[in-house]
Amino acid sequence: MGLEGAVRLGFRKELEALPEGEPREARFRELLARQVAEGRALNMAATLEIDAVIDPAETRDWLMRQLDGAVTRERSAGGLDPW
């Protein structure tokens, strides 16, 4: 998701509370400018309540640790397993 989409999603209620047109777009531009100014990943995580920020160089190792910790189960012989 791009920064514009994150601002529209993260501030959706606030933006929808404003009348359509220039007032809403002006507030969107203001929020977007603030996010660009604070645009480091850790600041974005804190502002938009993102759970984790992963360094792209560490993505593969992070994913492998998550998969190694996953619990696997044998499928039953009959029927569908909804989970």
C-alpha positions in Angstrom: 0.0 0.0 0.0 1.3 3.4 -0.9 1.5 6.3 1.6 -1.5 8.0 0.1 -3.6 4.8 0.5 -2.4 4.4 4.1 -3.4 8.0 4.9 -6.8 7.5 3.3 -7.4 4.2 5.2 -5.8 5.3 8.5 -7.7 8.6 8.7 -10.9 7.4 6.9 -13.3 8.4 9.6 -11.8 11.8 10.0 -11.8 12.5 6.3 -15.3 11.2 5.8 -16.5 13.6 8.5 -15.5 16.5 6.3 -17.6 17.7 3.4 -16.6 16.3 0.0 -14.5 18.5 -2.2 -11.8 21.0 -1.2 -12.1 20.8 2.6 -11.6 17.0 2.5 -8.8 17.1 0.0 -7.1 20.0 1.9 -7.1 17.9 5.1 -5.9 14.8 3.1 -3.0 16.8 1.8 -2.2 18.1 5.3 -2.2 14.6 6.7 -0.2 13.3 3.8 2.4 16.0 4.2 2.7 15.3 7.9 3.2 11.6 7.2 5.9 12.3 4.6 7.6 14.5 7.2 7.4 11.8 9.7 7.9 9.1 7.0 10.5 6.9 8.7 9.2 3.4 9.0 9.2 3.3 12.8 7.2 6.6 12.9 4.7 5.2 10.4 4.3 2.1 12.5 3.5 4.2 15.6 1.2 6.6 13.8 -0.8 4.2 11.8 -0.7 1.4 14.4 1.2 -1.1 12.2 2.2 -4.1 14.3 5.7 -4.6 13.0 8.3 -3.0 10.7 10.7 -5.5 9.0 13.9 -4.4 7.4 13.6 -5.6 3.8 17.0 -7.3 4.1 15.7 -9.4 7.0 12.4 -10.4 5.4 13.4 -13.9 4.3 14.9 -14.7 7.8 11.8 -13.3 9.5 9.4 -15.4 7.4 11.4 -18.6 7.9 11.3 -18.1 11.7 7.6 -17.7 11.5 7.2 -20.8 9.4 9.5 -22.8 11.7 7.3 -21.9 14.6 4.1 -22.9 12.9 2.2 -25.9 14.2 1.4 -28.5 11.6 -1.4 -31.0 11.9 -2.2 -34.2 10.0 -5.3 -33.9 7.9 -8.1 -36.3 8.9 -8.9 -39.0 6.4 -12.5 -37.9 5.7 -14.4 -34.7 5.5 -13.1 -31.1 5.1 -11.0 -29.3 7.6 -12.3 -25.8 7.8 -9.2 -24.6 9.4 
